[in-house]
Amino acid sequence: EEAVLSGDALLKENHFDCTGLLTDAEENPWVIVTGSGASTLEWTVDAECGALYELEVNYLCLGGNEAKIQRRIRIDGEVPYEEANNLCFYRAFREETDESGKMRVNAIGDEVWPHQTELKLWQTARAVDQQAIYVDPLRFYLEKGRHTITLEYVDQPVVLGKITLAAPKVYPLYAEK
């Protein structure tokens, strides 16, 4: 389907080198770069049946201030519920240790909070709520038929690869284990 971009959102071929990292160009030949302004991405989907869906996104964090990536989702022009105003996707960090690989300690022997370095890597995650109140990713009900999905910038720049509306994961019951 065709996607519509606005604000500072850009569609780029997947061989650009903004961070030195590339995705699998066969799986994601194009990526969408949403900057630090009022960018939106809008596309249409055809739901084969009325069901709950989760938004799964392949993404690469850009610059910013190490805060989580936040976007608002609209379905057919409406924010379906309050938590959909702040979908979150997290950055990845590595804790730095001293040369021996041990945690730093202060003068009285207490471990000191380690310095963290952001990892520049592609991640795939399902959208969660901003406050992490819910264990599972956020779910959106779509009736059978065509729908317009819009992602709007809330906070932090990002490169978006593949975006999927996926069925929620089904966990086995204790009796089935």
mmCIF file of the C-alpha atoms, coordinates in Angstrom:
data_MODEL
# 
_entry.id   MODEL 
# 
loop_
_atom_site.group_PDB 
_atom_site.id 
_atom_site.type_symbol 
_atom_site.label_atom_id 
_atom_site.label_alt_id 
_atom_site.label_comp_id 
_atom_site.label_asym_id 
_atom_site.label_entity_id 
_atom_site.label_seq_id 
_atom_site.pdbx_PDB_ins_code 
_atom_site.Cartn_x 
_atom_site.Cartn_y 
_atom_site.Cartn_z 
_atom_site.occupancy 
_atom_site.B_iso_or_equiv 
_atom_site.pdbx_formal_charge 
_atom_site.auth_seq_id 
_atom_site.auth_comp_id 
_atom_site.auth_asym_id 
_atom_site.auth_atom_id 
_atom_site.pdbx_PDB_model_num 
ATOM 1   C CA . GLU A 1 1   ? 0.000   0.000   0.000  1.00 0.00 ? 1   GLU A CA 1 
ATOM 2   C CA . GLU A 1 2   ? 1.016   3.607   -0.426 1.00 0.00 ? 2   GLU A CA 1 
ATOM 3   C CA . ALA A 1 3   ? 2.280   5.551   2.573  1.00 0.00 ? 3   ALA A CA 1 
ATOM 4   C CA . VAL A 1 4   ? 1.971   9.319   3.008  1.00 0.00 ? 4   VAL A CA 1 
ATOM 5   C CA . LEU A 1 5   ? 4.721   11.193  4.858  1.00 0.00 ? 5   LEU A CA 1 
ATOM 6   C CA . SER A 1 6   ? 4.546   14.741  6.201  1.00 0.00 ? 6   SER A CA 1 
ATOM 7   C CA . GLY A 1 7   ? 6.594   17.141  8.295  1.00 0.00 ? 7   GLY A CA 1 
ATOM 8   C CA . ASP A 1 8   ? 10.266  16.135  8.352  1.00 0.00 ? 8   ASP A CA 1 
ATOM 9   C CA . ALA A 1 9   ? 9.632   12.434  7.638  1.00 0.00 ? 9   ALA A CA 1 
ATOM 10  C CA . LEU A 1 10  ? 11.678  11.172  4.680  1.00 0.00 ? 10  LEU A CA 1 
ATOM 11  C CA . LEU A 1 11  ? 11.610  7.973   2.633  1.00 0.00 ? 11  LEU A CA 1 
ATOM 12  C CA . LYS A 1 12  ? 15.153  6.842   1.846  1.00 0.00 ? 12  LYS A CA 1 
ATOM 13  C CA . GLU A 1 13  ? 16.712  3.886   0.079  1.00 0.00 ? 13  GLU A CA 1 
ATOM 14  C CA . ASN A 1 14  ? 18.178  1.488   2.601  1.00 0.00 ? 14  ASN A CA 1 
ATOM 15  C CA . HIS A 1 15  ? 21.790  1.985   1.593  1.00 0.00 ? 15  HIS A CA 1 
ATOM 16  C CA . PHE A 1 16  ? 22.142  5.405   3.246  1.00 0.00 ? 16  PHE A CA 1 
ATOM 17  C CA . ASP A 1 17  ? 24.656  5.564   6.061  1.00 0.00 ? 17  ASP A CA 1 
ATOM 18  C CA . CYS A 1 18  ? 23.438  7.823   8.866  1.00 0.00 ? 18  CYS A CA 1 
ATOM 19  C CA . THR A 1 19  ? 24.933  5.683   11.645 1.00 0.00 ? 19  THR A CA 1 
ATOM 20  C CA . GLY A 1 20  ? 27.156  3.166   9.915  1.00 0.00 ? 20  GLY A CA 1 
ATOM 21  C CA . LEU A 1 21  ? 24.501  0.482   10.301 1.00 0.00 ? 21  LEU A CA 1 
ATOM 22  C CA . LEU A 1 22  ? 22.301  -0.906  7.557  1.00 0.00 ? 22  LEU A CA 1 
ATOM 23  C CA . THR A 1 23  ? 19.319  -3.216  7.602  1.00 0.00 ? 23  THR A CA 1 
ATOM 24  C CA . ASP A 1 24  ? 18.924  -6.267  5.417  1.00 0.00 ? 24  ASP A CA 1 
ATOM 25  C CA . ALA A 1 25  ? 18.289  -4.453  2.129  1.00 0.00 ? 25  ALA A CA 1 
ATOM 26  C CA . GLU A 1 26  ? 16.322  -7.394  0.720  1.00 0.00 ? 26  GLU A CA 1 
ATOM 27  C CA . GLU A 1 27  ? 13.858  -7.395  3.616  1.00 0.00 ? 27  GLU A CA 1 
ATOM 28  C CA . ASN A 1 28  ? 13.732  -3.593  4.025  1.00 0.00 ? 28  ASN A CA 1 
ATOM 29  C CA . PRO A 1 29  ? 14.777  -1.958  0.739  1.00 0.00 ? 29  PRO A CA 1 
ATOM 30  C CA . TRP A 1 30  ? 13.351  1.388   1.966  1.00 0.00 ? 30  TRP A CA 1 
ATOM 31  C CA . VAL A 1 31  ? 13.336  3.020   5.382  1.00 0.00 ? 31  VAL A CA 1 
ATOM 32  C CA . ILE A 1 32  ? 11.461  6.007   6.805  1.00 0.00 ? 32  ILE A CA 1 
ATOM 33  C CA . VAL A 1 33  ? 13.463  8.612   8.706  1.00 0.00 ? 33  VAL A CA 1 
ATOM 34  C CA . THR A 1 34  ? 11.429  10.661  11.167 1.00 0.00 ? 34  THR A CA 1 
ATOM 35  C CA . GLY A 1 35  ? 13.367  13.561  12.575 1.00 0.00 ? 35  GLY A CA 1 
ATOM 36  C CA . SER A 1 36  ? 12.917  15.783  15.571 1.00 0.00 ? 36  SER A CA 1 
ATOM 37  C CA . GLY A 1 37  ? 9.885   17.697  14.352 1.00 0.00 ? 37  GLY A CA 1 
ATOM 38  C CA . ALA A 1 38  ? 6.220   17.181  13.582 1.00 0.00 ? 38  ALA A CA 1 
ATOM 39  C CA . SER A 1 39  ? 6.518   14.163  11.276 1.00 0.00 ? 39  SER A CA 1 
ATOM 40  C CA . THR A 1 40  ? 3.736   11.727  10.435 1.00 0.00 ? 40  THR A CA 1 
ATOM 41  C CA . LEU A 1 41  ? 3.493   8.472   8.550  1.00 0.00 ? 41  LEU A CA 1 
ATOM 42  C CA . GLU A 1 42  ? 0.103   7.353   7.240  1.00 0.00 ? 42  GLU A CA 1 
ATOM 43  C CA . TRP A 1 43  ? -0.820  4.166   5.393  1.00 0.00 ? 43  TRP A CA 1 
ATOM 44  C CA . THR A 1 44  ? -3.826  1.948   4.746  1.00 0.00 ? 44  THR A CA 1 
ATOM 45  C CA . VAL A 1 45  ? -4.315  -1.664  5.744  1.00 0.00 ? 45  VAL A CA 1 
ATOM 46  C CA . ASP A 1 46  ? -6.955  -4.238  4.909  1.00 0.00 ? 46  ASP A CA 1 
ATOM 47  C CA . ALA A 1 47  ? -8.042  -6.273  7.933  1.00 0.00 ? 47  ALA A CA 1 
ATOM 48  C CA . GLU A 1 48  ? -9.234  -9.676  6.774  1.00 0.00 ? 48  GLU A CA 1 
ATOM 49  C CA . CYS A 1 49  ? -11.358 -10.087 9.896  1.00 0.00 ? 49  CYS A CA 1 
ATOM 50  C CA . GLY A 1 50  ? -12.315 -8.142  12.997 1.00 0.00 ? 50  GLY A CA 1 
ATOM 51  C CA . ALA A 1 51  ? -9.579  -8.852  15.542 1.00 0.00 ? 51  ALA A CA 1 
ATOM 52  C CA . LEU A 1 52  ? -7.046  -7.455  17.999 1.00 0.00 ? 52  LEU A CA 1 
ATOM 53  C CA . TYR A 1 53  ? -3.672  -6.486  16.546 1.00 0.00 ? 53  TYR A CA 1 
ATOM 54  C CA . GLU A 1 54  ? -0.334  -5.370  17.956 1.00 0.00 ? 54  GLU A CA 1 
ATOM 55  C CA . LEU A 1 55  ? 1.950   -2.860  16.224 1.00 0.00 ? 55  LEU A CA 1 
ATOM 56  C CA . GLU A 1 56  ? 5.388   -4.386  15.578 1.00 0.00 ? 56  GLU A CA 1 
ATOM 57  C CA . VAL A 1 57  ? 8.136   -2.041  14.384 1.00 0.00 ? 57  VAL A CA 1 
ATOM 58  C CA . ASN A 1 58  ? 11.686  -2.584  13.136 1.00 0.00 ? 58  ASN A CA 1 
ATOM 59  C CA . TYR A 1 59  ? 13.607  0.572   14.111 1.00 0.00 ? 59  TYR A CA 1 
ATOM 60  C CA . LEU A 1 60  ? 16.969  2.245   14.612 1.00 0.00 ? 60  LEU A CA 1 
ATOM 61  C CA . CYS A 1 61  ? 17.298  5.081   17.138 1.00 0.00 ? 61  CYS A CA 1 
ATOM 62  C CA . LEU A 1 62  ? 18.914  8.274   15.896 1.00 0.00 ? 62  LEU A CA 1 
ATOM 63  C CA . GLY A 1 63  ? 20.679  10.846  18.043 1.00 0.00 ? 63  GLY A CA 1 
ATOM 64  C CA . GLY A 1 64  ? 18.266  12.379  20.500 1.00 0.00 ? 64  GLY A CA 1 
ATOM 65  C CA . ASN A 1 65  ? 18.887  12.496  24.228 1.00 0.00 ? 65  ASN A CA 1 
ATOM 66  C CA . GLU A 1 66  ? 18.796  8.790   25.115 1.00 0.00 ? 66  GLU A CA 1 
ATOM 67  C CA . ALA A 1 67  ? 15.069  8.942   25.958 1.00 0.00 ? 67  ALA A CA 1 
ATOM 68  C CA . LYS A 1 68  ? 12.629  6.355   24.653 1.00 0.00 ? 68  LYS A CA 1 
ATOM 69  C CA . ILE A 1 69  ? 11.103  6.750   21.190 1.00 0.00 ? 69  ILE A CA 1 
ATOM 70  C CA . GLN A 1 70  ? 7.460   7.879   21.402 1.00 0.00 ? 70  GLN A CA 1 
ATOM 71  C CA . ARG A 1 71  ? 4.774   8.011   18.747 1.00 0.00 ? 71  ARG A CA 1 
ATOM 72  C CA . ARG A 1 72  ? 0.994   8.526   18.718 1.00 0.00 ? 72  ARG A CA 1 
ATOM 73  C CA . ILE A 1 73  ? -1.181  6.139   16.721 1.00 0.00 ? 73  ILE A CA 1 
ATOM 74  C CA . ARG A 1 74  ? -4.435  7.082   15.066 1.00 0.00 ? 74  ARG A CA 1 
ATOM 75  C CA . ILE A 1 75  ? -6.739  4.540   13.518 1.00 0.00 ? 75  ILE A CA 1 
ATOM 76  C CA . ASP A 1 76  ? -9.118  6.034   10.975 1.00 0.00 ? 76  ASP A CA 1 
ATOM 77  C CA . GLY A 1 77  ? -8.244  9.508   12.309 1.00 0.00 ? 77  GLY A CA 1 
ATOM 78  C CA . GLU A 1 78  ? -8.962  8.729   15.975 1.00 0.00 ? 78  GLU A CA 1 
ATOM 79  C CA . VAL A 1 79  ? -6.693  7.902   18.900 1.00 0.00 ? 79  VAL A CA 1 
ATOM 80  C CA . PRO A 1 80  ? -8.387  4.669   20.086 1.00 0.00 ? 80  PRO A CA 1 
ATOM 81  C CA . TYR A 1 81  ? -7.605  5.146   23.809 1.00 0.00 ? 81  TYR A CA 1 
ATOM 82  C CA . GLU A 1 82  ? -5.380  7.264   26.069 1.00 0.00 ? 82  GLU A CA 1 
ATOM 83  C CA . GLU A 1 83  ? -2.317  4.994   26.063 1.00 0.00 ? 83  GLU A CA 1 
ATOM 84  C CA . ALA A 1 84  ? -2.209  5.191   22.247 1.00 0.00 ? 84  ALA A CA 1 
ATOM 85  C CA . ASN A 1 85  ? -1.054  8.826   22.597 1.00 0.00 ? 85  ASN A CA 1 
ATOM 86  C CA . ASN A 1 86  ? 2.391   7.593   23.708 1.00 0.00 ? 86  ASN A CA 1 
ATOM 87  C CA . LEU A 1 87  ? 3.498   4.341   22.103 1.00 0.00 ? 87  LEU A CA 1 
ATOM 88  C CA . CYS A 1 88  ? 7.018   3.596   23.293 1.00 0.00 ? 88  CYS A CA 1 
ATOM 89  C CA . PHE A 1 89  ? 9.994   1.884   21.721 1.00 0.00 ? 89  PHE A CA 1 
ATOM 90  C CA . TYR A 1 90  ? 13.136  1.557   23.797 1.00 0.00 ? 90  TYR A CA 1 
ATOM 91  C CA . ARG A 1 91  ? 16.802  2.159   23.127 1.00 0.00 ? 91  ARG A CA 1 
ATOM 92  C CA . ALA A 1 92  ? 19.457  -0.477  23.903 1.00 0.00 ? 92  ALA A CA 1 
ATOM 93  C CA . PHE A 1 93  ? 22.357  0.263   26.258 1.00 0.00 ? 93  PHE A CA 1 
ATOM 94  C CA . ARG A 1 94  ? 25.488  -1.501  27.454 1.00 0.00 ? 94  ARG A CA 1 
ATOM 95  C CA . GLU A 1 95  ? 26.843  -0.978  30.961 1.00 0.00 ? 95  GLU A CA 1 
ATOM 96  C CA . GLU A 1 96  ? 30.495  0.034   31.013 1.00 0.00 ? 96  GLU A CA 1 
ATOM 97  C CA . THR A 1 97  ? 32.812  -1.724  33.452 1.00 0.00 ? 97  THR A CA 1 
ATOM 98  C CA . ASP A 1 98  ? 36.420  -1.076  34.404 1.00 0.00 ? 98  ASP A CA 1 
ATOM 99  C CA . GLU A 1 99  ? 39.354  -2.744  32.612 1.00 0.00 ? 99  GLU A CA 1 
ATOM 100 C CA . SER A 1 100 ? 39.010  -5.913  34.701 1.00 0.00 ? 100 SER A CA 1 
ATOM 101 C CA . GLY A 1 101 ? 35.343  -6.298  33.759 1.00 0.00 ? 101 GLY A CA 1 
ATOM 102 C CA . LYS A 1 102 ? 34.179  -5.569  37.296 1.00 0.00 ? 102 LYS A CA 1 
ATOM 103 C CA . MET A 1 103 ? 31.690  -2.934  38.411 1.00 0.00 ? 103 MET A CA 1 
ATOM 104 C CA . ARG A 1 104 ? 33.148  0.331   39.705 1.00 0.00 ? 104 ARG A CA 1 
ATOM 105 C CA . VAL A 1 105 ? 33.122  0.829   43.468 1.00 0.00 ? 105 VAL A CA 1 
ATOM 106 C CA . ASN A 1 106 ? 33.381  3.995   45.523 1.00 0.00 ? 106 ASN A CA 1 
ATOM 107 C CA . ALA A 1 107 ? 35.729  4.754   48.448 1.00 0.00 ? 107 ALA A CA 1 
ATOM 108 C CA . ILE A 1 108 ? 33.601  2.778   50.931 1.00 0.00 ? 108 ILE A CA 1 
ATOM 109 C CA . GLY A 1 109 ? 33.215  -0.292  48.692 1.00 0.00 ? 109 GLY A CA 1 
ATOM 110 C CA . ASP A 1 110 ? 29.702  0.303   47.346 1.00 0.00 ? 110 ASP A CA 1 
ATOM 111 C CA . GLU A 1 111 ? 29.052  -0.472  43.694 1.00 0.00 ? 111 GLU A CA 1 
ATOM 112 C CA . VAL A 1 112 ? 28.588  2.702   41.667 1.00 0.00 ? 112 VAL A CA 1 
ATOM 113 C CA . TRP A 1 113 ? 25.908  3.027   39.030 1.00 0.00 ? 113 TRP A CA 1 
ATOM 114 C CA . PRO A 1 114 ? 27.763  2.162   35.812 1.00 0.00 ? 114 PRO A CA 1 
ATOM 115 C CA . HIS A 1 115 ? 28.084  4.499   32.856 1.00 0.00 ? 115 HIS A CA 1 
ATOM 116 C CA . GLN A 1 116 ? 25.866  3.322   29.998 1.00 0.00 ? 116 GLN A CA 1 
ATOM 117 C CA . THR A 1 117 ? 26.657  3.546   26.310 1.00 0.00 ? 117 THR A CA 1 
ATOM 118 C CA . GLU A 1 118 ? 23.832  3.449   23.782 1.00 0.00 ? 118 GLU A CA 1 
ATOM 119 C CA . LEU A 1 119 ? 24.098  0.629   21.253 1.00 0.00 ? 119 LEU A CA 1 
ATOM 120 C CA . LYS A 1 120 ? 23.337  1.665   17.676 1.00 0.00 ? 120 LYS A CA 1 
ATOM 121 C CA . LEU A 1 121 ? 21.486  -1.367  16.396 1.00 0.00 ? 121 LEU A CA 1 
ATOM 122 C CA . TRP A 1 122 ? 18.279  -2.322  14.612 1.00 0.00 ? 122 TRP A CA 1 
ATOM 123 C CA . GLN A 1 123 ? 15.617  -3.631  16.977 1.00 0.00 ? 123 GLN A CA 1 
ATOM 124 C CA . THR A 1 124 ? 12.190  -5.162  16.466 1.00 0.00 ? 124 THR A CA 1 
ATOM 125 C CA . ALA A 1 125 ? 9.617   -4.587  19.191 1.00 0.00 ? 125 ALA A CA 1 
ATOM 126 C CA . ARG A 1 126 ? 5.902   -4.317  19.730 1.00 0.00 ? 126 ARG A CA 1 
ATOM 127 C CA . ALA A 1 127 ? 4.514   -0.989  20.939 1.00 0.00 ? 127 ALA A CA 1 
ATOM 128 C CA . VAL A 1 128 ? 4.077   -0.648  24.695 1.00 0.00 ? 128 VAL A CA 1 
ATOM 129 C CA . ASP A 1 129 ? 2.550   2.037   26.889 1.00 0.00 ? 129 ASP A CA 1 
ATOM 130 C CA . GLN A 1 130 ? 4.681   4.936   28.122 1.00 0.00 ? 130 GLN A CA 1 
ATOM 131 C CA . GLN A 1 131 ? 4.425   4.090   31.824 1.00 0.00 ? 131 GLN A CA 1 
ATOM 132 C CA . ALA A 1 132 ? 4.950   0.320   31.382 1.00 0.00 ? 132 ALA A CA 1 
ATOM 133 C CA . ILE A 1 133 ? 1.785   -0.404  33.343 1.00 0.00 ? 133 ILE A CA 1 
ATOM 134 C CA . TYR A 1 134 ? 0.755   -3.301  31.097 1.00 0.00 ? 134 TYR A CA 1 
ATOM 135 C CA . VAL A 1 135 ? 2.765   -6.510  30.771 1.00 0.00 ? 135 VAL A CA 1 
ATOM 136 C CA . ASP A 1 136 ? 1.707   -7.166  27.172 1.00 0.00 ? 136 ASP A CA 1 
ATOM 137 C CA . PRO A 1 137 ? 2.110   -4.842  24.189 1.00 0.00 ? 137 PRO A CA 1 
ATOM 138 C CA . LEU A 1 138 ? -0.786  -2.507  23.420 1.00 0.00 ? 138 LEU A CA 1 
ATOM 139 C CA . ARG A 1 139 ? -3.562  -3.991  21.292 1.00 0.00 ? 139 ARG A CA 1 
ATOM 140 C CA . PHE A 1 140 ? -5.808  -2.355  18.738 1.00 0.00 ? 140 PHE A CA 1 
ATOM 141 C CA . TYR A 1 141 ? -9.136  -3.706  17.508 1.00 0.00 ? 141 TYR A CA 1 
ATOM 142 C CA . LEU A 1 142 ? -9.766  -3.433  13.775 1.00 0.00 ? 142 LEU A CA 1 
ATOM 143 C CA . GLU A 1 143 ? -13.073 -4.305  12.158 1.00 0.00 ? 143 GLU A CA 1 
ATOM 144 C CA . LYS A 1 144 ? -12.947 -6.257  8.900  1.00 0.00 ? 144 LYS A CA 1 
ATOM 145 C CA . GLY A 1 145 ? -12.165 -3.885  6.010  1.00 0.00 ? 145 GLY A CA 1 
ATOM 146 C CA . ARG A 1 146 ? -9.846  -1.007  5.068  1.00 0.00 ? 146 ARG A CA 1 
ATOM 147 C CA . HIS A 1 147 ? -8.354  1.258   7.733  1.00 0.00 ? 147 HIS A CA 1 
ATOM 148 C CA . THR A 1 148 ? -6.013  4.257   7.782  1.00 0.00 ? 148 THR A CA 1 
ATOM 149 C CA . ILE A 1 149 ? -3.183  4.014   10.320 1.00 0.00 ? 149 ILE A CA 1 
ATOM 150 C CA . THR A 1 150 ? -1.221  7.147   11.274 1.00 0.00 ? 150 THR A CA 1 
ATOM 151 C CA . LEU A 1 151 ? 1.947   7.351   13.382 1.00 0.00 ? 151 LEU A CA 1 
ATOM 152 C CA . GLU A 1 152 ? 2.710   10.864  14.655 1.00 0.00 ? 152 GLU A CA 1 
ATOM 153 C CA . TYR A 1 153 ? 5.930   12.152  16.188 1.00 0.00 ? 153 TYR A CA 1 
ATOM 154 C CA . VAL A 1 154 ? 5.823   12.659  19.982 1.00 0.00 ? 154 VAL A CA 1 
ATOM 155 C CA . ASP A 1 155 ? 9.489   12.414  21.015 1.00 0.00 ? 155 ASP A CA 1 
ATOM 156 C CA . GLN A 1 156 ? 12.906  11.376  19.629 1.00 0.00 ? 156 GLN A CA 1 
ATOM 157 C CA . PRO A 1 157 ? 14.071  10.810  16.046 1.00 0.00 ? 157 PRO A CA 1 
ATOM 158 C CA . VAL A 1 158 ? 14.063  7.283   14.597 1.00 0.00 ? 158 VAL A CA 1 
ATOM 159 C CA . VAL A 1 159 ? 14.525  5.295   11.400 1.00 0.00 ? 159 VAL A CA 1 
ATOM 160 C CA . LEU A 1 160 ? 11.605  2.945   10.763 1.00 0.00 ? 160 LEU A CA 1 
ATOM 161 C CA . GLY A 1 161 ? 12.054  -0.228  8.740  1.00 0.00 ? 161 GLY A CA 1 
ATOM 162 C CA . LYS A 1 162 ? 9.313   -2.818  8.559  1.00 0.00 ? 162 LYS A CA 1 
ATOM 163 C CA . ILE A 1 163 ? 6.004   -1.998  10.304 1.00 0.00 ? 163 ILE A CA 1 
ATOM 164 C CA . THR A 1 164 ? 3.560   -4.855  10.909 1.00 0.00 ? 164 THR A CA 1 
ATOM 165 C CA . LEU A 1 165 ? 0.111   -5.245  12.449 1.00 0.00 ? 165 LEU A CA 1 
ATOM 166 C CA . ALA A 1 166 ? 0.532   -8.659  14.065 1.00 0.00 ? 166 ALA A CA 1 
ATOM 167 C CA . ALA A 1 167 ? -1.701  -11.049 15.948 1.00 0.00 ? 167 ALA A CA 1 
ATOM 168 C CA . PRO A 1 168 ? -1.088  -11.006 19.724 1.00 0.00 ? 168 PRO A CA 1 
ATOM 169 C CA . LYS A 1 169 ? 1.128   -13.783 21.030 1.00 0.00 ? 169 LYS A CA 1 
ATOM 170 C CA . VAL A 1 170 ? -0.785  -16.698 22.518 1.00 0.00 ? 170 VAL A CA 1 
ATOM 171 C CA . TYR A 1 171 ? 0.629   -18.096 25.743 1.00 0.00 ? 171 TYR A CA 1 
ATOM 172 C CA . PRO A 1 172 ? -0.037  -21.746 26.697 1.00 0.00 ? 172 PRO A CA 1 
ATOM 173 C CA . LEU A 1 173 ? -2.220  -22.457 29.715 1.00 0.00 ? 173 LEU A CA 1 
ATOM 174 C CA . TYR A 1 174 ? -0.631  -24.162 32.723 1.00 0.00 ? 174 TYR A CA 1 
ATOM 175 C CA . ALA A 1 175 ? -2.714  -27.261 31.940 1.00 0.00 ? 175 ALA A CA 1 
ATOM 176 C CA . GLU A 1 176 ? -1.109  -27.421 28.466 1.00 0.00 ? 176 GLU A CA 1 
ATOM 177 C CA . LYS A 1 177 ? 2.476   -27.486 29.779 1.00 0.00 ? 177 LYS A CA 1 
# 
